[in-house]
Amino acid sequence: MKSGPATASFRHTLQFYLIDCNTALGKFIDVFIIFLNLAICVLLIVETYPIGAAHADVLWNIEIALVAVLIVEYSARMYASPNRWRQWRDIYSIIDLIAILPTLSLLVLPLFSLDLDLGFIRMLRGFRVFRIFRFLRFTADGEFFFGRINRQLLKVVRLVLTIVMIFFISAGLFYDVESVTNDQVRNFGDALYFTVVALTTVGFGDITPQSHAGRWVTILMIFSGIILIPWQASLIVKEWIH
């Protein structure tokens, strides 16, 4: 069935405001999504600290509400896209889907009366650290910060964001695999401390990985720091030389 003019017009309008950064509504949507991403990352960090069962339930309900907004945003982008197949394969759409699936899986799978293994649940929740990738959407072009950042400064922002993402993801994964067996890793702060010490090659040795998974995460975080940070820095140098 063909869509009428009103439907086509609505899709076009929706698509415009989802990528617009000049109008008031477009700016509001961008700022709202940025704060939504920040809230999700903060929520993930807070959950690693000792909290009561009541507070844990509140945080879980907040996470559900935030992910519901992400689902609405993802659905709106898919609906408004002129080429949904291309939009579905887009790297940012894949990142958006990764941000949604962990919480959605934890909500849906128990409905099928599945006896979920604790390790599987921890793995699903561990994938939530990759939600920080959603910030990459706002550095995709020169429209970042409503077009007020030039190309050279945008590359610097990407470098800083790359460093932050490496630290955040590494700390989150290290906490998920080590907190069960390692008394030295009690919260996200401990994992972040180890990540900073490891990536800066200081190596105090007061926190060390105890599990095989922790050692692999450490290896991957070091390789990521060695490869990604110099790569982003080289782009900045090339831009300045040019």
N, C-alpha and C positions, 0 to 999 in steps of 0.2 A: 504494500500500500504506500503510495506516494505521500510525502508530508506536504501539508498545505503551506501557504505563504506565512501564516502566523507562526507555525512551528519552525520553519526555516529562519524566520526573523528572530525568534527567541534563541535558537541555537547560535546564530551569528552574534547576537548581543551577549550571550553568556560567554562565548569564546573570546570576545573582545575584552570584557572586563577581567577575565582570568589571566590575560597576558598584558593588560594595560597597566601603566605606571604613571600616567599623566593626569588622568581625571581623579576627582576626589574619591569615587567609589573604587577605582582601580588601586589607588594608593592604600585605601583602607584594607582591601583584600590582601595586598602584599604584606602590610604591617601586621595584620591579624595572623597570617600564616607564619610569619617569622616568630611572633610571640607564642604561637601554638607549638612550634618546633622547640623553642626554648623551654616551655612548660613541660613538654614530654621528656626532654633530656634531664631537667631538674628532678622530675618525678622518679626517673630511673635511678638517679643518685641517692635520693632520700630513702628509697626502699631498701637500700643496702645497710642502713643504720638500724640499731635496735629500736623498734617501735612496738607498741601494744597491738593486740589483735584488732581492737576497735579502729585504731588509726590505719592499720593495714587494710581493713575493709574500705575505709574512706578513700585511701589512695587508689585501691583497685577500682572503685566506682568512678573516681576522677579519670583514671586511665581509660575506662570504657567510654566515658563521655568524650574525651579528647579523640580517641580512635574513631568514634562515630562521626565526628566532624571531618576527620581525614577520609573516611569512607564517602561522605557526601562530596568532598572536594574531588576525590578520585573519580567518582561517578560523573560529576559535572564535567570534568575535563574529557572523559571518554565520550560522553553524550554530545558535547559541543564540538568535538574535533571533526573537521571535514573528512579526515581519513582515519577511521578508528583503528584499523589494523596497524597502520604506521604509528599511531599514538600509543597503542598497546605495546609495541616493540621499542618505543622510545626509552632511553636509559633513565630518564627522570620518572617515567611512568612505572618502570620496574622498581625503582627506589621507593616510590610511593606505595607500591604493592607490598614490598618488604616491610615497610613501616606499619602496614595494616595486619598482615597475616598472623604474626605471633599472638597478639591479643585475640583476634578473631578465632584462631584455632583453639585457644584455651576456653573460649566461650561455646564453640560449636561441638567440639569432639566429645565432651561429657554428655551431650544430648543423645549420642549413639550408644550410651552405656559402655563406653570403652574404659578399661582399667589402665589408665595412663601411668607409665613408669615415671618415678620421680626424676630420673636422669633425663628422660624425654621432655618433661615439663621444664626443667632447668635449661635445656637446649633451646626450646621455643622462646623462653623469656630472654635467653642470652642474645637472640637475634635482634632484640629491641635496640641494642647499641648502634645498629646500622641505620637507625632513624636519623642520625646526625647528618647522613648523606643528603638529606632533603635540603640542607642549606646550600648545596651546590646549585640548585635551581636558580637562586638569586644572583649567582655570579656567572651565569651562562653568557651574558652579553653586557654591553655598556649601559644598559638600562638599570643596572643595580643602583640602589639608592636614588631611584627616580631620575637616572641619567645625569647625576651630579658628580660622578666619578669618571675620570678619564681612563683611557686604556692602560696607561702605565700603572696608575694607582690600583686599578682593578686587578692587575696581575699580583701586586703586593698583597691585596686582600685575599686572593686565592692561595697564595703561599701561606699566609697566616692561618687561613681556614684549613689548609692541608695539614699543618702542624697540629692544630687543635683536634682535628678528626683522628689523626694517628694516635695522639695521646688518649683521647676519649675512648675510641674503639678498643685500643690495646688494654687500657685499664679495665674496661667493662668485661672483656673476654677473660682477662687474667683473673678478675674477681670471681667470675662464674665458675671457672675450672679449679681455682685454688681455695676458695673460701670453705669448701666442704672438708678438706683434709689439712689445710695449712692454718695453724693458729695465728700466724703472723699477718694474715690477710683477713681482717674482720669486717671491712667496709670498703666503699669505693675510694675513700681517701688513702687507705693503705695501698690499694692496687695502683692508684695514680702516682703515689710516691715511688713505688717500685718501677713503674713505667718511665718516669722522668729520670731516675737514677740509671736505669738500664740504657735508655736511648741517648743520654748524654755521656755514656761510657764512664761515669764516675765509679759505679760499682762498689758501694759501701759494704755490701754483703750482709747487712742486717736483715734483709728479706730476700729469700731465695725460693725459687719454684720447687715444690715437693713432688708434684705429679708429672707424669709424662706429658699430659695435655698442657700443663703450665709451661713446661720447657719448650714445647712446640709453639705456643703462643708467644713466648719470649723471642724465639728465633724469628718468627714471622714479623713481630713488631720491629725488631732491629733491621731486618731486610727492608721493611717498608720505609723506615726512616732513612736508610742509606740510599734508596732508590727515588722515592717520591720527593723528598725535600730538595735534594740537589737539582732534580729535574725542574721543579717549579722555580727554583732560584735561577737556573740557567735561562729560563724564559724571560725573567726580569732583566738579567744582564744583557741579553740579546736586544730587548726592547730599548734599553737605555743607550746601548751602542748605536742602534739604528737611529 
